[in-house]
Amino acid sequence: MRRLLRNPVRLVPLGFLVPILLGTGLLMARWSTVQHQRPPLVTALFTATSAVSVTGMAVTDTPNYWSGWGLLVITLLTQLGGLGILTVAALVILVVSRQLGLRNRLLVQAETAEFGVGDVTRLLSRIAVTVFACEAVMTALVAGRLWWAYDYAPGRALWSGVFHSVQAFNNGGFALYSDGLLAFDRDPWVSLPLAFGAIVGGLGFPALFEAVREWRRPAGWAVATKLTIWGSVALLLLGFVGLLAAEWTNESTIGPYDAAGKTLASFTQIALSRTGGFSVLNIGDLQEESYPLLIVLMFIGGGSASTAGGIKVSTFFLLAFTIWAELRGEPDVTVGHRRVATASQRQAVTVALLSVALVAAGTMLLLLLTEGVRFVAVLFEVTSAFSTTGLTIGLAGELPSSGQVVLTVLMFIGRVGPLTLGSAIALNTRRRLYRYPQEQPIVG
């Protein structure tokens, strides 16, 4: 135990594993299902992992399988996972003692990627206010719309608003409707608040806070903020145009809609595909060319220190700038008149290559466990699980238990893996007092 406490990075996986196990136990109760029957262990474990890792992928018909109690457990697990187990623990310590010790501050840093140890206390308060304020606004808009336009009873409208707002901001993907949010694909009062909530939640608090604080001077933003904000805008626009073009004439998705409906549905789906996991289109009916687009967007994910998964926007664009500098023969990688440290470049390469390896390994393993399944469908499900996005073609619920276990492991690794790896690199950086002679191997 002493060795564990001396290395706070080791507490990161444990901080997510404990609520997953507790959630699994709660979901195993008979009253958690509509039929009042104990769900299979794999189903409960998959659902709890999906909620805590804010993935939102489901192997059951969520609204018709889980009871009100089960849905409440899923909501609480999603909120807990979105805030970050370590962040929640630090908030409790903050309320009780009004002061965080150095060890606890380092623990919070591992989850929030805050830049200064002395700012953790203030950061935690701002995170809590931001999360609950955004969720309250989304709840009011969605619940009000459901009550006013869809004749929902006030209690049902409020519950639906709370549930979907928590899922959206925390970039989960569970829905209270069997077909996702297909019924609201052309209703901007429901789809847009959830889409923008997912976008804000997926930016990451360090980038979001700096962008709001320095909105008049974007040129003065830190490199990480520039990469995250402008990179997210670029991915959103490119994804929107790509999906709109691919699905424009698809009669099974947006083909029958007018121009405004096609635009709204495509924008909402792309905004939710990068991190959120909700579906406003039938994912199984998309054109073949749409799947590679969504796979790439899911793999990239959202911003660092956010509720989103993936390798992160800043990692992807840092690699892009590194490649561009190498092609031009530049000695340094520069972003916005700032030179990027070599250590950051190495970290980006490490995270990206390990993530590619995990997705490839998961895809191969799932292909071995299934028969007669399209490669693109397996790759889509594996990428969605690893990136904690939650979109599904429908394959997850049809997999054998062994295949669902593979996706469960990928969701857990996708949530804590890059986080633990990044924290370990940051905390274990050391200086060597000597250097070996240099050689330049042939590349390519």
NULOPA-387903 format. One record per residue (C-alpha): residue number from 1; x, y, z. Coordinates in Angstrom, 1 decimal. Layout:
+-----+--------+--------+--------+
:  nr :     c1 :     c2 :     c3 :
+-----+--------+--------+--------+
: NUM :      X :      Y :      Z :
...
+-----+--------+--------+--------+
END
This chain:
+-----+--------+--------+--------+
:  nr :     c1 :     c2 :     c3 :
+-----+--------+--------+--------+
:   1 :    0.0 :    0.0 :    0.0 :
:   2 :    2.8 :    2.4 :    0.8 :
:   3 :    4.4 :    1.8 :   -2.6 :
:   4 :    1.0 :    2.4 :   -4.2 :
:   5 :    0.5 :    5.7 :   -2.4 :
:   6 :    4.0 :    6.9 :   -3.3 :
:   7 :    3.2 :    6.6 :   -7.0 :
:   8 :   -0.1 :    8.5 :   -7.6 :
:   9 :   -0.2 :    7.3 :  -11.2 :
:  10 :   -1.0 :    3.8 :  -10.0 :
:  11 :   -4.2 :    5.1 :   -8.4 :
:  12 :   -5.6 :    6.3 :  -11.7 :
:  13 :   -6.7 :    2.8 :  -12.9 :
:  14 :   -7.8 :    1.9 :   -9.4 :
:  15 :   -9.9 :    5.0 :   -9.2 :
:  16 :  -11.9 :    3.9 :  -12.2 :
:  17 :  -11.9 :    0.2 :  -11.4 :
:  18 :  -13.6 :    0.6 :   -8.0 :
:  19 :  -16.7 :    2.4 :   -9.3 :
:  20 :  -16.9 :   -0.1 :  -12.2 :
:  21 :  -17.0 :   -3.0 :   -9.8 :
:  22 :  -19.5 :   -1.2 :   -7.5 :
:  23 :  -21.7 :   -0.3 :  -10.5 :
:  24 :  -21.6 :   -3.9 :  -11.7 :
:  25 :  -22.8 :   -5.0 :   -8.3 :
:  26 :  -25.6 :   -2.5 :   -8.3 :
:  27 :  -26.7 :   -3.4 :  -11.8 :
:  28 :  -26.7 :   -7.1 :  -10.9 :
:  29 :  -29.5 :   -6.5 :   -8.5 :
:  30 :  -32.9 :   -7.9 :   -9.6 :
:  31 :  -34.6 :   -4.5 :   -9.3 :
:  32 :  -32.1 :   -3.0 :  -11.8 :
:  33 :  -33.9 :   -4.7 :  -14.7 :
:  34 :  -37.5 :   -4.2 :  -16.0 :
:  35 :  -38.1 :   -8.0 :  -15.7 :
:  36 :  -36.7 :   -8.0 :  -12.1 :
:  37 :  -34.2 :  -10.7 :  -13.1 :
:  38 :  -30.5 :  -10.7 :  -12.5 :
:  39 :  -28.7 :   -9.7 :  -15.7 :
:  40 :  -25.7 :  -11.8 :  -16.8 :
:  41 :  -22.5 :  -10.7 :  -15.2 :
:  42 :  -20.9 :   -9.7 :  -18.5 :
:  43 :  -23.9 :   -7.5 :  -19.3 :
:  44 :  -23.7 :   -5.7 :  -16.0 :
:  45 :  -19.9 :   -5.4 :  -16.2 :
:  46 :  -20.1 :   -4.1 :  -19.8 :
:  47 :  -22.7 :   -1.5 :  -18.9 :
:  48 :  -21.0 :   -0.3 :  -15.8 :
:  49 :  -17.7 :    0.0 :  -17.6 :
:  50 :  -19.4 :    1.8 :  -20.5 :
:  51 :  -20.9 :    4.3 :  -18.0 :
:  52 :  -17.8 :    5.0 :  -15.9 :
:  53 :  -15.6 :    5.3 :  -19.0 :
:  54 :  -18.3 :    7.6 :  -20.5 :
:  55 :  -18.6 :    5.5 :  -23.6 :
:  56 :  -22.3 :    4.9 :  -23.7 :
:  57 :  -22.0 :    1.7 :  -25.8 :
:  58 :  -24.8 :   -0.8 :  -24.9 :
:  59 :  -25.4 :   -4.5 :  -25.4 :
:  60 :  -29.0 :   -4.2 :  -24.4 :
:  61 :  -32.1 :   -2.2 :  -25.3 :
:  62 :  -31.3 :    0.4 :  -22.6 :
:  63 :  -34.8 :    1.9 :  -22.0 :
:  64 :  -36.6 :   -1.5 :  -22.2 :
:  65 :  -34.0 :   -3.6 :  -20.3 :
:  66 :  -33.0 :   -1.5 :  -17.3 :
:  67 :  -35.5 :   -0.3 :  -14.8 :
:  68 :  -35.7 :    3.2 :  -13.4 :
:  69 :  -33.2 :    2.2 :  -10.7 :
:  70 :  -30.8 :    0.8 :  -13.3 :
:  71 :  -31.1 :    3.9 :  -15.4 :
:  72 :  -30.4 :    6.0 :  -12.3 :
:  73 :  -27.3 :    3.9 :  -11.5 :
:  74 :  -26.1 :    4.4 :  -15.1 :
:  75 :  -26.6 :    8.2 :  -14.8 :
:  76 :  -24.6 :    8.4 :  -11.6 :
:  77 :  -21.8 :    6.3 :  -13.0 :
:  78 :  -21.7 :    8.5 :  -16.1 :
:  79 :  -21.5 :   11.7 :  -14.0 :
:  80 :  -18.9 :   10.2 :  -11.8 :
:  81 :  -16.8 :    9.0 :  -14.7 :
:  82 :  -17.1 :   12.3 :  -16.6 :
:  83 :  -15.9 :   14.4 :  -13.7 :
:  84 :  -13.2 :   11.9 :  -13.1 :
:  85 :  -12.9 :    9.7 :  -10.1 :
:  86 :   -9.9 :   11.5 :   -8.8 :
:  87 :  -11.4 :   14.9 :   -9.4 :
:  88 :  -14.5 :   13.9 :   -7.4 :
:  89 :  -12.3 :   12.6 :   -4.6 :
:  90 :  -10.3 :   15.9 :   -4.5 :
:  91 :  -13.6 :   17.9 :   -4.4 :
:  92 :  -14.7 :   16.0 :   -1.4 :
:  93 :  -11.3 :   16.6 :    0.3 :
:  94 :  -11.6 :   20.3 :   -0.7 :
:  95 :  -15.1 :   20.6 :    0.9 :
:  96 :  -14.0 :   18.8 :    4.1 :
:  97 :  -10.6 :   20.3 :    4.7 :
:  98 :  -10.6 :   23.4 :    2.6 :
:  99 :   -7.1 :   22.6 :    1.7 :
: 100 :   -5.5 :   20.0 :   -0.5 :
: 101 :   -2.2 :   18.4 :    0.3 :
: 102 :    0.6 :   18.0 :   -2.3 :
: 103 :   -0.1 :   14.4 :   -2.9 :
: 104 :   -3.8 :   15.0 :   -3.5 :
: 105 :   -3.0 :   17.9 :   -5.8 :
: 106 :   -0.7 :   15.6 :   -7.8 :
: 107 :   -3.5 :   13.0 :   -8.0 :
: 108 :   -5.9 :   15.6 :   -9.4 :
: 109 :   -3.2 :   16.8 :  -11.9 :
: 110 :   -3.1 :   13.2 :  -13.3 :
: 111 :   -6.8 :   13.5 :  -14.2 :
: 112 :   -7.2 :   17.1 :  -15.1 :
: 113 :   -3.8 :   17.9 :  -16.7 :
: 114 :   -3.8 :   21.2 :  -14.9 :
: 115 :   -0.6 :   23.1 :  -15.6 :
: 116 :    0.2 :   24.5 :  -12.2 :
: 117 :    0.0 :   22.6 :   -8.9 :
: 118 :   -0.9 :   25.7 :   -7.0 :
: 119 :   -4.0 :   26.3 :   -9.2 :
: 120 :   -5.7 :   22.9 :   -8.5 :
: 121 :   -8.0 :   24.1 :   -5.8 :
: 122 :   -9.4 :   26.9 :   -7.9 :
: 123 :   -9.6 :   24.6 :  -10.9 :
: 124 :  -11.7 :   22.1 :   -9.1 :
: 125 :  -14.2 :   24.7 :   -8.1 :
: 126 :  -14.5 :   26.0 :  -11.6 :
: 127 :  -14.9 :   22.5 :  -13.0 :
: 128 :  -17.8 :   21.8 :  -10.7 :
: 129 :  -19.5 :   25.0 :  -11.5 :
: 130 :  -19.0 :   24.6 :  -15.3 :
: 131 :  -20.2 :   21.0 :  -15.4 :
: 132 :  -23.4 :   21.6 :  -13.4 :
: 133 :  -24.2 :   24.9 :  -15.0 :
: 134 :  -23.9 :   23.5 :  -18.5 :
: 135 :  -26.0 :   20.4 :  -17.6 :
: 136 :  -28.6 :   22.7 :  -16.0 :
: 137 :  -29.0 :   24.8 :  -19.1 :
: 138 :  -29.2 :   21.7 :  -21.4 :
: 139 :  -31.8 :   20.1 :  -19.0 :
: 140 :  -33.9 :   23.3 :  -19.1 :
: 141 :  -33.9 :   23.5 :  -22.9 :
: 142 :  -34.5 :   19.8 :  -23.6 :
: 143 :  -37.1 :   19.3 :  -20.8 :
: 144 :  -38.9 :   22.4 :  -21.8 :
: 145 :  -39.0 :   21.3 :  -25.4 :
: 146 :  -40.3 :   17.8 :  -24.6 :
: 147 :  -43.0 :   19.2 :  -22.3 :
: 148 :  -44.1 :   22.0 :  -24.7 :
: 149 :  -43.9 :   20.3 :  -28.1 :
: 150 :  -44.1 :   16.6 :  -27.4 :
: 151 :  -46.7 :   16.6 :  -24.6 :
: 152 :  -44.4 :   14.9 :  -22.0 :
: 153 :  -45.6 :   15.0 :  -18.5 :
: 154 :  -43.4 :   17.5 :  -16.4 :
: 155 :  -41.8 :   14.7 :  -14.4 :
: 156 :  -41.0 :   12.6 :  -17.5 :
: 157 :  -39.7 :   15.6 :  -19.4 :
: 158 :  -37.4 :   16.6 :  -16.5 :
: 159 :  -36.0 :   13.1 :  -16.1 :
: 160 :  -35.4 :   12.8 :  -19.9 :
: 161 :  -33.7 :   16.2 :  -19.9 :
: 162 :  -31.5 :   15.4 :  -16.9 :
: 163 :  -30.5 :   11.9 :  -18.3 :
: 164 :  -29.6 :   13.1 :  -21.8 :
: 165 :  -27.9 :   16.2 :  -20.6 :
: 166 :  -25.6 :   14.3 :  -18.2 :
: 167 :  -24.9 :   11.8 :  -21.1 :
: 168 :  -24.2 :   14.6 :  -23.6 :
: 169 :  -21.9 :   16.8 :  -21.5 :
: 170 :  -20.0 :   13.8 :  -20.2 :
: 171 :  -19.7 :   12.4 :  -23.7 :
: 172 :  -21.6 :    9.3 :  -22.8 :
: 173 :  -24.1 :    7.9 :  -25.3 :
: 174 :  -26.9 :    6.1 :  -23.4 :
: 175 :  -30.4 :    7.1 :  -24.5 :
: 176 :  -33.9 :    6.6 :  -23.2 :
: 177 :  -35.0 :    5.6 :  -26.7 :
: 178 :  -34.4 :    2.3 :  -28.4 :
: 179 :  -33.4 :    4.1 :  -31.6 :
: 180 :  -31.2 :    6.7 :  -30.0 :
: 181 :  -32.1 :   10.2 :  -30.8 :
: 182 :  -33.5 :    9.5 :  -34.3 :
: 183 :  -36.8 :   11.1 :  -33.4 :
: 184 :  -35.2 :   14.4 :  -32.8 :
: 185 :  -32.8 :   14.6 :  -35.7 :
: 186 :  -34.6 :   17.6 :  -37.2 :
: 187 :  -35.5 :   19.3 :  -33.9 :
: 188 :  -32.9 :   21.9 :  -33.2 :
: 189 :  -34.3 :   22.5 :  -29.7 :
: 190 :  -33.3 :   19.0 :  -28.6 :
: 191 :  -30.4 :   18.0 :  -30.9 :
: 192 :  -28.4 :   21.3 :  -30.8 :
: 193 :  -28.2 :   21.7 :  -27.0 :
: 194 :  -27.0 :   18.1 :  -26.7 :
: 195 :  -24.6 :   18.6 :  -29.5 :
: 196 :  -23.1 :   21.8 :  -28.2 :
: 197 :  -23.0 :   20.2 :  -24.7 :
: 198 :  -20.9 :   17.3 :  -26.1 :
: 199 :  -18.6 :   19.8 :  -27.9 :
: 200 :  -18.0 :   21.9 :  -24.7 :
: 201 :  -17.5 :   18.8 :  -22.6 :
: 202 :  -15.1 :   17.4 :  -25.2 :
: 203 :  -12.8 :   20.5 :  -25.4 :
: 204 :  -11.1 :   20.0 :  -22.0 :
: 205 :  -11.1 :   22.3 :  -19.1 :
: 206 :   -7.6 :   23.8 :  -19.5 :
: 207 :   -8.3 :   24.8 :  -23.1 :
: 208 :  -11.9 :   25.9 :  -22.4 :
: 209 :  -11.0 :   28.1 :  -19.4 :
: 210 :   -8.1 :   29.8 :  -21.3 :
: 211 :  -10.2 :   30.4 :  -24.4 :
: 212 :  -12.9 :   32.0 :  -22.3 :
: 213 :  -10.5 :   34.1 :  -20.3 :
: 214 :   -8.5 :   35.2 :  -23.3 :
: 215 :  -11.2 :   35.3 :  -25.9 :
: 216 :  -10.0 :   38.7 :  -27.2 :
: 217 :   -6.4 :   37.6 :  -27.7 :
: 218 :   -6.5 :   34.1 :  -29.3 :
: 219 :   -3.0 :   34.8 :  -30.6 :
: 220 :   -1.8 :   34.6 :  -27.0 :
: 221 :   -3.3 :   31.2 :  -26.3 :
: 222 :   -1.0 :   28.4 :  -25.2 :
: 223 :    0.0 :   26.0 :  -27.9 :
: 224 :   -2.2 :   23.2 :  -26.4 :
: 225 :   -5.2 :   25.5 :  -26.4 :
: 226 :   -4.7 :   26.6 :  -30.0 :
: 227 :   -4.3 :   23.0 :  -31.1 :
: 228 :   -7.4 :   21.9 :  -29.2 :
: 229 :   -9.8 :   24.8 :  -30.1 :
: 230 :   -8.8 :   25.3 :  -33.8 :
: 231 :   -8.3 :   21.6 :  -34.3 :
: 232 :  -11.7 :   20.8 :  -33.0 :
: 233 :  -13.3 :   23.5 :  -35.2 :
: 234 :  -11.4 :   22.1 :  -38.2 :
: 235 :  -12.4 :   18.5 :  -37.5 :
: 236 :  -16.0 :   19.5 :  -36.9 :
: 237 :  -16.3 :   21.4 :  -40.2 :
: 238 :  -14.5 :   18.8 :  -42.3 :
: 239 :  -16.5 :   16.0 :  -40.7 :
: 240 :  -19.7 :   17.8 :  -41.3 :
: 241 :  -19.0 :   18.5 :  -44.9 :
: 242 :  -17.8 :   15.0 :  -45.5 :
: 243 :  -20.9 :   13.3 :  -43.9 :
: 244 :  -23.3 :   15.7 :  -45.6 :
: 245 :  -21.8 :   14.9 :  -49.0 :
: 246 :  -21.7 :   11.2 :  -48.4 :
: 247 :  -25.2 :   10.9 :  -47.1 :
: 248 :  -26.9 :   13.6 :  -49.3 :
: 249 :  -28.8 :   11.1 :  -51.5 :
: 250 :  -29.0 :    8.2 :  -49.0 :
: 251 :  -32.7 :    7.4 :  -48.7 :
: 252 :  -32.1 :    5.5 :  -45.5 :
: 253 :  -30.6 :    8.5 :  -43.7 :
: 254 :  -30.9 :   12.1 :  -44.7 :
: 255 :  -31.9 :   11.7 :  -48.4 :
: 256 :  -35.6 :   12.4 :  -47.9 :
: 257 :  -35.0 :   15.6 :  -45.8 :
: 258 :  -34.9 :   19.1 :  -47.1 :
: 259 :  -31.7 :   21.1 :  -47.2 :
: 260 :  -32.2 :   22.5 :  -43.7 :
: 261 :  -33.0 :   19.0 :  -42.3 :
: 262 :  -29.9 :   17.5 :  -43.9 :
: 263 :  -27.7 :   20.2 :  -42.6 :
: 264 :  -29.0 :   19.9 :  -39.0 :
: 265 :  -28.9 :   16.1 :  -38.9 :
: 266 :  -25.4 :   15.9 :  -40.4 :
: 267 :  -23.9 :   18.6 :  -38.1 :
: 268 :  -25.5 :   17.0 :  -35.0 :
: 269 :  -24.3 :   13.5 :  -35.9 :
: 270 :  -20.7 :   14.7 :  -36.5 :
: 271 :  -20.7 :   16.7 :  -33.3 :
: 272 :  -21.9 :   13.6 :  -31.4 :
: 273 :  -19.8 :   11.1 :  -33.3 :
: 274 :  -16.4 :   12.6 :  -32.3 :
: 275 :  -17.0 :   12.1 :  -28.6 :
: 276 :  -20.7 :   12.0 :  -27.6 :
: 277 :  -21.9 :    8.7 :  -28.9 :
: 278 :  -25.5 :    9.6 :  -29.5 :
: 279 :  -26.9 :    8.7 :  -32.9 :
: 280 :  -29.4 :   10.9 :  -34.7 :
: 281 :  -29.0 :    8.8 :  -37.8 :
: 282 :  -29.2 :    5.0 :  -38.2 :
: 283 :  -25.5 :    4.2 :  -38.1 :
: 284 :  -26.1 :    0.8 :  -39.7 :
: 285 :  -27.7 :    2.5 :  -42.8 :
: 286 :  -24.8 :    4.9 :  -43.5 :
: 287 :  -23.0 :    4.8 :  -46.8 :
: 288 :  -19.8 :    2.8 :  -46.9 :
: 289 :  -17.6 :    5.9 :  -47.3 :
: 290 :  -19.1 :    7.4 :  -44.1 :
: 291 :  -17.6 :    4.7 :  -41.9 :
: 292 :  -13.9 :    5.6 :  -42.4 :
: 293 :  -14.8 :    9.2 :  -41.7 :
: 294 :  -16.4 :    8.4 :  -38.4 :
: 295 :  -13.7 :    5.9 :  -37.5 :
: 296 :  -11.0 :    8.6 :  -37.9 :
: 297 :  -13.0 :   11.2 :  -36.0 :
: 298 :  -13.6 :    8.7 :  -33.1 :
: 299 :  -10.0 :    7.7 :  -33.0 :
: 300 :   -8.9 :   11.3 :  -32.7 :
: 301 :  -11.5 :   12.1 :  -30.1 :
: 302 :  -11.7 :   15.4 :  -28.1 :
: 303 :   -9.4 :   17.6 :  -26.1 :
: 304 :   -7.0 :   16.7 :  -23.3 :
: 305 :   -8.4 :   16.7 :  -19.8 :
: 306 :  -11.9 :   16.4 :  -21.1 :
: 307 :  -14.7 :   13.9 :  -20.9 :
: 308 :  -13.9 :   12.7 :  -24.4 :
: 309 :  -11.6 :    9.8 :  -25.3 :
: 310 :   -9.4 :    9.1 :  -28.3 :
: 311 :   -5.8 :   10.0 :  -28.7 :
: 312 :   -6.9 :   13.7 :  -28.3 :
: 313 :   -7.0 :   16.5 :  -30.8 :
: 314 :   -3.8 :   18.1 :  -29.6 :
: 315 :   -1.9 :   14.9 :  -30.1 :
: 316 :   -3.2 :   14.4 :  -33.6 :
: 317 :   -2.4 :   18.0 :  -34.8 :
: 318 :    1.0 :   18.0 :  -33.0 :
: 319 :    1.8 :   14.9 :  -35.1 :
: 320 :    0.6 :   16.8 :  -38.2 :
: 321 :    2.9 :   19.7 :  -37.4 :
: 322 :    5.8 :   17.4 :  -36.8 :
: 323 :    5.3 :   15.7 :  -40.1 :
: 324 :    5.0 :   19.1 :  -41.9 :
: 325 :    8.2 :   20.3 :  -40.3 :
: 326 :   10.0 :   17.1 :  -41.3 :
: 327 :    8.8 :   17.4 :  -44.9 :
: 328 :   10.0 :   21.0 :  -45.0 :
: 329 :   13.3 :   20.1 :  -43.4 :
: 330 :   12.8 :   22.4 :  -40.5 :
: 331 :   15.0 :   21.8 :  -37.5 :
: 332 :   12.2 :   22.6 :  -35.0 :
: 333 :    8.4 :   22.0 :  -34.8 :
: 334 :    6.7 :   25.3 :  -34.4 :
: 335 :    3.0 :   26.1 :  -33.7 :
: 336 :    1.9 :   29.7 :  -33.5 :
: 337 :    5.5 :   31.1 :  -33.3 :
: 338 :    6.2 :   28.7 :  -30.4 :
: 339 :    8.7 :   25.9 :  -30.6 :
: 340 :    7.3 :   22.6 :  -29.4 :
: 341 :    9.5 :   20.6 :  -27.0 :
: 342 :   11.0 :   17.4 :  -28.3 :
: 343 :    9.6 :   15.6 :  -25.2 :
: 344 :    6.1 :   16.5 :  -26.3 :
: 345 :    6.7 :   15.3 :  -29.8 :
: 346 :    7.9 :   11.9 :  -28.4 :
: 347 :    4.9 :   11.7 :  -26.1 :
: 348 :    2.5 :   12.3 :  -29.0 :
: 349 :    4.2 :    9.6 :  -31.1 :
: 350 :    4.1 :    7.2 :  -28.2 :
: 351 :    0.4 :    7.7 :  -27.4 :
: 352 :   -0.6 :    7.5 :  -31.1 :
: 353 :    1.3 :    4.4 :  -32.0 :
: 354 :    0.3 :    2.5 :  -28.8 :
: 355 :   -3.4 :    3.4 :  -29.6 :
: 356 :   -3.1 :    2.2 :  -33.2 :
: 357 :   -1.6 :   -1.1 :  -31.8 :
: 358 :   -4.4 :   -1.5 :  -29.3 :
: 359 :   -7.1 :   -0.9 :  -32.0 :
: 360 :   -5.4 :   -3.3 :  -34.4 :
: 361 :   -5.0 :   -6.0 :  -31.7 :
: 362 :   -8.6 :   -5.6 :  -30.6 :
: 363 :   -9.8 :   -5.8 :  -34.2 :
: 364 :   -7.9 :   -9.0 :  -34.8 :
: 365 :   -9.0 :  -10.6 :  -31.6 :
: 366 :  -12.7 :   -9.7 :  -32.3 :
: 367 :  -12.4 :  -11.1 :  -35.8 :
: 368 :  -11.1 :  -14.4 :  -34.4 :
: 369 :  -14.1 :  -14.5 :  -32.0 :
: 370 :  -16.8 :  -13.8 :  -34.6 :
: 371 :  -17.7 :  -15.3 :  -37.9 :
: 372 :  -19.3 :  -13.7 :  -41.0 :
: 373 :  -18.9 :  -10.2 :  -39.7 :
: 374 :  -17.6 :   -7.4 :  -42.0 :
: 375 :  -14.1 :   -6.1 :  -41.2 :
: 376 :  -15.3 :   -2.4 :  -41.2 :
: 377 :  -18.0 :   -3.3 :  -38.7 :
: 378 :  -15.5 :   -4.8 :  -36.3 :
: 379 :  -13.1 :   -2.0 :  -36.8 :
: 380 :  -15.9 :    0.5 :  -36.1 :
: 381 :  -17.0 :   -1.2 :  -32.9 :
: 382 :  -13.4 :   -1.6 :  -31.6 :
: 383 :  -12.5 :    2.1 :  -32.4 :
: 384 :  -15.7 :    3.3 :  -30.8 :
: 385 :  -15.0 :    1.3 :  -27.6 :
: 386 :  -11.3 :    2.3 :  -27.4 :
: 387 :  -12.1 :    6.0 :  -28.0 :
: 388 :  -15.0 :    5.8 :  -25.5 :
: 389 :  -17.3 :    7.2 :  -28.1 :
: 390 :  -20.1 :    4.6 :  -27.9 :
: 391 :  -21.5 :    4.7 :  -31.4 :
: 392 :  -22.4 :    1.2 :  -32.7 :
: 393 :  -23.5 :   -0.4 :  -35.9 :
: 394 :  -25.4 :   -2.9 :  -33.7 :
: 395 :  -22.6 :   -5.5 :  -33.5 :
: 396 :  -21.9 :   -5.1 :  -29.8 :
: 397 :  -25.2 :   -6.6 :  -28.7 :
: 398 :  -24.8 :   -9.6 :  -31.1 :
: 399 :  -21.3 :  -10.5 :  -29.9 :
: 400 :  -20.7 :  -13.6 :  -27.8 :
: 401 :  -19.7 :  -13.0 :  -24.2 :
: 402 :  -16.0 :  -13.3 :  -25.0 :
: 403 :  -16.4 :  -10.5 :  -27.6 :
: 404 :  -18.2 :   -8.2 :  -25.2 :
: 405 :  -15.4 :   -8.8 :  -22.7 :
: 406 :  -12.9 :   -7.7 :  -25.3 :
: 407 :  -14.9 :   -4.4 :  -25.8 :
: 408 :  -15.1 :   -4.0 :  -22.0 :
: 409 :  -11.3 :   -4.2 :  -21.7 :
: 410 :  -10.9 :   -1.7 :  -24.6 :
: 411 :  -13.3 :    0.8 :  -23.0 :
: 412 :  -11.3 :    0.6 :  -19.7 :
: 413 :   -8.0 :    0.9 :  -21.4 :
: 414 :   -9.2 :    3.7 :  -23.6 :
: 415 :  -10.3 :    5.7 :  -20.6 :
: 416 :   -7.4 :    5.2 :  -18.3 :
: 417 :   -4.6 :    4.1 :  -20.7 :
: 418 :   -3.6 :    7.4 :  -22.3 :
: 419 :   -4.3 :    9.2 :  -19.0 :
: 420 :   -2.0 :    6.8 :  -17.0 :
: 421 :    0.6 :    6.8 :  -19.8 :
: 422 :    0.7 :   10.6 :  -20.0 :
: 423 :    0.9 :   11.0 :  -16.3 :
: 424 :    3.6 :    8.4 :  -16.0 :
: 425 :    5.7 :   10.1 :  -18.6 :
: 426 :    5.3 :   13.4 :  -16.9 :
: 427 :    6.1 :   12.2 :  -13.4 :
: 428 :    8.9 :    9.9 :  -14.4 :
: 429 :   10.9 :   12.3 :  -16.6 :
: 430 :   14.5 :   12.2 :  -15.5 :
: 431 :   17.7 :   13.8 :  -16.7 :
: 432 :   20.7 :   11.6 :  -17.6 :
: 433 :   24.1 :   13.0 :  -16.9 :
: 434 :   25.7 :   11.5 :  -20.0 :
: 435 :   24.7 :   10.9 :  -23.7 :
: 436 :   25.8 :    8.1 :  -26.0 :
: 437 :   27.4 :    8.7 :  -29.4 :
: 438 :   24.9 :    9.6 :  -32.1 :
: 439 :   24.0 :    7.6 :  -35.2 :
: 440 :   21.5 :    8.2 :  -37.9 :
: 441 :   19.8 :    5.0 :  -39.1 :
: 442 :   18.3 :    4.8 :  -42.6 :
: 443 :   14.5 :    5.6 :  -42.5 :
: 444 :   12.2 :    4.5 :  -45.3 :
+-----+--------+--------+--------+
END
